Amino acid sequence: MTLRSIIALARPEHWVKNLFVFLPAFFAARLTEPELFCNAFLGFVAFSMTASAVYVLNDLVDAPHDRNHPDKSRRPIASGAISQLQGIIIGTVLLVSSLALAYFLSPKMLIFSVLYFIVNVAYTLSLKHFAIMDVSLIGLGFLLRVLAGGAVTGVAVSHWLIVLTFLLALILGFAKRRGEYVVAMGENNFRKALEGYNLPFLDMSIVVCSTVVVVAYLMYCFSPEVTERIGSDKIYYTAFFVVVGVLRYLQLTLVFGKTESPTRALLRDGFLQIVLLAWIGSFAWFLYGKKWLLEVF
């Protein structure tokens, strides 16, 4: 067992998903407050350790199947770089540390962290074998990240954020399943998790969810409660980046078949990164720009 294999087991590249913890404070235009930012960052760290504990559990359970997968066979436990016992110890340390930090930050944060772990245990041991249920639980995991962010910062989570987060997570989940399905077709190694899917259903589900998320985002931009809170009715300009980003992700999924790992697709696709940063920058301008100008001048 080496440090490199331990890091690989924790999958830090997947911690980017836990940036959803910052969303409640970001959309409330309070992320620049030092205390809230510090709490959100510590919440991100705590949730990342919880997520890593889940990944360890997943690798322990899936090791026999992973050894037959072209990419997953290189995972530390599947490859033998880390033994089962060592994996259990590492997972336990990560989980206990994350829950201790979550409790220190907020009892509510602890509740959402525990719920996230329980949901993922159920997912890993059984529910991931049921089509649609598996993707819905992925969406629930993202919702719990957002709710944890609201708990650790004391910011209320809006219904818009809940709806958009769940829809976006469904797109990522169905795209992941499509990538796995294509690989399984080539290897003739169908896992039970994929038996309830086929390519037409997955393609249609991705397109339907993508359409709904764009419509929901436009409704959010034109909502009077949102424009009044932000202080601008031009927020719909940011929808340009949302539409382009969704189309790019559809291209990566349906044309290039590169979304078996959504995190890897994001970290490796420069076009998608530019669009995401442009959306964050434009939205941040509407939320924080006027406030910054008033402070400067």
N, C-alpha and C positions, 0 to 999 in steps of 0.2 A: 504493500500500500504506500503510495507516494502522495505528496501534497497536490500534485497535478491531478491525480485520479480522484482525490477528495473534492477538489474544486469542480471537476467534471461531473461528479455525482450530484453536487448541489445545484448545478445548472444555472450559474449566475447570469448567463445571457437571457434567461427567461424572466429575470427580475424586472425587465422593462414593462411587463404586464402590470406590475405592482405600482407603476406610476399613476394608475387610476386612483390611488389613495390621495393624490394631490388635487384631484378634480374639484371636489366640493369647495375648497378654499380658493382655487383658481377662478371658478365661475362666480364666486361670491365677491370677487375683486379684493380679496384679503390675503392673498398669498405673499404679498410684500411685507406683511406684518411679521417682524422677527420671531415672536413667540409662536405664532401659528405655523410659520414655515418650519421652525425647529421641531414642533410637535408632529407636523406632517412628515418630515424627514425621518424622525424616529419611528413613526408608524409604518413608513415604507420599509425601514430596516426590519422591524418586527414581522411584518407580513411576508417579507422576502424569506426570512428564516423559516416561517411556517410553511411557505410554498416549497422551500427546499426539502423540508421534512416530508412533505407529500410526495415529492419527486423520488426521494429515497424509498419510501414505501412502494410507490409504483414500480420502481426498478426491481425491488425485491420480489414482488408478486409476478411481474411480467418477464423476469429473466429467462425462463424456458422458451417463451415465444420470441423474445428479442433476439435470441441466438440464431433464429432463422430469418431475421430481417437484415437486408444489406447494410443499413446504416445503424440501426439500434443494436446490432451485435457488437458494436465497438463501445457500448456503454460499460462503465467500470465493473458493475456486478455481472452483467451478461458475459463480459470478456474474461472475468476471473481476476481482474486487477484488484478488486476489493471483495472480500469474502462476505457471505451472508451475515455472519456474526458482526463483523466490522461495520457492515451497512446498518444493522440494527442499532449499534452503539452510536454511530454518527447521526442517524435519524432521531434518536432519543435526545441527544444533546441539543440538536437544532430545535426540536419541538419545545423542550423545557425552557430553553433560553428565550425563545420567541414569546412564549406565553407569559413568562416572568416580566419581560419588557412591556408587553401589551397591558398587563395588569398595572404596572407602574404608570403607564401613560393614561389609561382610562379603563374602568371596569367594563364599559360598553365595548371598548376596543377588544378586550379579552373575550367577550361574548361572541363578537363577530369572527375573531380568530379561531375560537373553538368550533363554531358552526362551520367555518370554512374547512377545518381539518376533518370534522365528522362527515360533511358532505363528500369530501374527496376520498375518505376511507370507503364510504358506501359506493362511490363511483368506481374506485379501483377494484374492490372485491366483488361487485355484482352489477351495479346499475349501468356501467359502461357497455354492457353486452346488449342493452335494449336501445334500438334505433329511436332517434328523436329525444328520448329521455337523456341519453348521453350528452347530446349537444345542449339540451336545456340546462343540464347541471353545469356545463362549462359557462353558460350565460349567468347562472346563479353565482358562480365563483367570482365573476367580474363585478356583479352587483354587491357582493359582500366586501370586495375591495373598496368600492365607492362608499358604502355605508360605514366601513371602518375609518375611512378618511374623514367622514363627517363626524364620527364619534370622537376621534382623537383631536380634532380641531374645534369641536363645538359648533360647527356650521351645519345648518339644516340642508338636507339633500332634497332638491326639487324633483317633482314628478317627471319633468322633462329629462333630467339627467338619468333617472332610473330607466325610463323607456329607451332612450338613445343608447345607453350602455348595454342593455340587454339585446337590442337589435344588432348592434355592432358585434357583440360576442357571438351571436348566432351565425353571422357571416363568417367569422373566423373559425367557428366550430365546424360548419358545413364544408368550408374550404379545406380544413384539415382532414376531414373524413374523405373528401374527394381525392386528396393526394394519397392517402393511405389505401383507398380503394384501387387506384390506378397501379400502385406498387404491388398490391396483392394480386391483381389480375396478371401482372407480368411474372410473378413468382409462383402463381397457382397455390397460394398459401392464405386462404381466407380465414380470418379470425371471426369469432362469433359476433363481435362488435359490428362487423360490416355486412352481416347477412340480411339486415333489414334495409339495405341501401342498394341503389344502382345508379349509374351515371346520369340518366335522365332526371331521376328524382333529385339527386344532389345538385345538378345544374339548375333545375327549376327552383329549388329551395334557396340557393345562393342568389339567384336573380330576384326572386320575390322579396327576400330580406333586404337586399341592396336597394330595391325600389322603395320599400317602406321606410328605410332609414333616411333616404334622401328627402322623401315627402315629410317625414316627421321633423327633420332638421329645418326644412323651410317653414313649417308651421311654428316651430320654436322661434325662428328669426322674426316672424311677423306677429308673434304673440304680444298683445299690449302690455302684459305684465313684465315681459322680458325687455321690450324697448324702453319702458318707463324706468325699470331698474338700472339698465345700462346707460340710459340717457341719450340714446341715438336710435333712429329708425333705419339706419344704414347697415345694420348688422348682417343683413342678408347678403352683402357683398362677400362675406366669408363662405357662403354656400358654394361659390365657384371652386374653392379648394376641396370642399367635401365631395362634390360631384366628380372632379378630376381624380381625387384619391380613390374613390369607390371604383371608378372605371379602370384605374390602373390595377387595383387589386383583382378585379374581375379578369383583366388581361393576364395577370400572373397566374391566376387559378385556371381559367378555361382555355387559354392559348398556350402558355408556357408550362403549366403544371408544376409551379414552384411553391405551392403553399401547403405542402404536407406539414411543414413547420412554419406557422404564421410568424413566429418571432424571427426565425432565420430569414424569411422573406423580407421583413421590415429592416433588419440589420444589414442586409446585403443589397437592397435595391435603392440606388441613389435617387431615382426619380420619385419614389414613394417618400423617401426621407425629406426631399426638398419640398414636396407638396405639404407634408405634415408640418414641417417647420414654418412654412408660409402661412398655414392655417393658424397655428399657435401664435405667430407674430401678429397677424392681422386681428385675431380675436383679442389678444393681449392689448393691442392699441386701443380698441374700443373700451376695454375694461379699465385699463390703467393709464392710457395716454393722456386723457384730459386731467386726471388727478396729478400726474407727473408734471404737466405743464404748469398747473396752478402752484405746485410746490416750488418749481424752478423760478417762475416769474412772479 
